[in-house]
Amino acid sequence: MDIAEVIEAVGTAVDVAGVGVIVIGAVGATALFAYRVVSGGAFTEAYRPYRQGLGRAILLGLEFLVAGDIIRTVAVSPTFATVGVLAGIVLIRTFLSFSLEVELENRWPWQSRRSPSPGAG
């Protein structure tokens, strides 16, 4: 087994880990959502934490998938064409991650977190 095969296997393993993170996160968030609804919680109160949990799982999974792409593309066959394809993939996934982050946090990443109002709590 040469180094290219090892790197390809590592890239594939990182991709599998990314898909696993998304699947496990989605199943866990869905199970927690179902538990909250079945145990008498309001659907609207359980929905937002469900979306946040699912979004966090997708964000983390996307990070793994980008890492797998980088490992395979740059380490194995760094031609101009493959690096260009990688750049496109990273841009699309970065846009998706950015969009999810904005939706989950309800603020731009450069904005400070909202502090609780005085007397709240």
C-alpha positions as CSV (number, residue, x, y, z in Angstrom):
1,M,0.0,0.0,0.0
2,D,1.6,3.3,-1.1
3,I,1.1,6.7,0.5
4,A,-1.5,7.8,-2.0
5,E,-3.7,4.9,-1.0
6,V,-3.2,5.6,2.6
7,I,-4.1,9.3,2.1
8,E,-7.2,8.3,0.1
9,A,-8.3,6.0,2.9
10,V,-7.8,8.7,5.5
11,G,-9.8,11.1,3.4
12,T,-12.6,8.6,3.0
13,A,-12.6,7.8,6.7
14,V,-12.9,11.6,7.5
15,D,-15.9,11.7,5.0
16,V,-17.5,8.8,6.7
17,A,-17.0,10.4,10.1
18,G,-18.7,13.6,8.7
19,V,-21.7,11.7,7.5
20,G,-21.8,9.8,10.8
21,V,-21.8,13.0,12.7
22,I,-24.7,14.4,10.6
23,V,-26.7,11.1,10.9
24,I,-26.1,10.7,14.7
25,G,-26.8,14.4,15.3
26,A,-30.0,14.2,13.3
27,V,-31.2,11.1,15.1
28,G,-30.3,12.5,18.5
29,A,-32.0,15.9,17.8
30,T,-35.1,14.1,16.5
31,A,-35.3,11.8,19.4
32,L,-35.0,14.7,21.9
33,F,-37.6,16.6,20.0
34,A,-40.0,13.7,20.0
35,Y,-39.4,13.2,23.7
36,R,-40.2,16.8,24.5
37,V,-43.4,16.8,22.4
38,V,-44.6,13.4,23.8
39,S,-43.9,14.4,27.4
40,G,-46.3,17.3,27.1
41,G,-44.1,20.1,25.9
42,A,-45.5,22.5,23.4
43,F,-44.5,21.8,19.8
44,T,-43.5,25.4,19.3
45,E,-41.2,25.3,22.3
46,A,-39.6,22.1,21.2
47,Y,-39.1,23.1,17.6
48,R,-36.5,25.8,18.0
49,P,-34.1,23.6,20.1
50,Y,-34.7,20.8,17.5
51,R,-33.6,23.1,14.6
52,Q,-30.6,24.3,16.5
53,G,-29.5,20.8,17.4
54,L,-30.0,19.6,13.8
55,G,-28.2,22.7,12.5
56,R,-25.2,22.1,14.8
57,A,-24.9,18.5,13.6
58,I,-25.0,19.6,10.0
59,L,-22.4,22.3,10.6
60,L,-20.0,19.9,12.3
61,G,-20.5,17.2,9.6
62,L,-19.8,19.8,6.9
63,E,-16.5,20.6,8.6
64,F,-15.5,16.9,8.5
65,L,-16.6,16.7,4.8
66,V,-14.5,19.7,3.8
67,A,-11.5,18.3,5.7
68,G,-11.9,15.0,3.8
69,D,-12.0,16.8,0.5
70,I,-8.9,18.8,1.3
71,I,-7.0,15.7,2.4
72,R,-7.9,13.8,-0.8
73,T,-7.5,16.6,-3.3
74,V,-4.4,18.4,-2.1
75,A,-2.4,15.5,-0.7
76,V,-3.1,13.0,-3.5
77,S,-3.4,14.9,-6.8
78,P,-2.8,18.6,-6.5
79,T,-3.5,19.6,-10.1
80,F,-4.9,23.0,-11.0
81,A,-8.2,21.4,-12.0
82,T,-8.6,19.4,-8.8
83,V,-7.7,22.4,-6.6
84,G,-10.2,24.5,-8.6
85,V,-12.9,21.9,-8.0
86,L,-11.9,21.8,-4.3
87,A,-12.1,25.6,-4.1
88,G,-15.7,25.5,-5.5
89,I,-16.7,22.8,-3.0
90,V,-15.2,24.7,-0.1
91,L,-16.9,27.9,-1.2
92,I,-20.3,26.2,-1.4
93,R,-19.9,24.4,1.9
94,T,-18.6,27.5,3.6
95,F,-21.7,29.5,2.3
96,L,-23.9,26.7,3.7
97,S,-22.2,26.8,7.0
98,F,-22.4,30.5,7.2
99,S,-26.1,30.5,6.3
100,L,-26.8,27.9,9.0
101,E,-24.8,29.8,11.6
102,V,-26.7,33.0,10.9
103,E,-30.0,31.1,11.1
104,L,-29.1,29.3,14.3
105,E,-27.8,32.3,16.2
106,N,-30.1,34.9,14.7
107,R,-27.2,37.3,14.3
108,W,-24.3,37.9,12.0
109,P,-21.0,36.2,13.2
110,W,-19.3,39.6,13.7
111,Q,-22.1,40.8,15.9
112,S,-21.8,40.4,19.7
113,R,-24.1,38.0,21.5
114,R,-27.2,39.7,22.9
115,S,-27.0,40.0,26.7
116,P,-30.1,39.3,28.7
117,S,-32.1,42.3,29.6
118,P,-31.8,43.6,33.2
119,G,-34.1,41.9,35.6
120,A,-34.6,38.9,33.3
121,G,-33.9,35.5,34.7
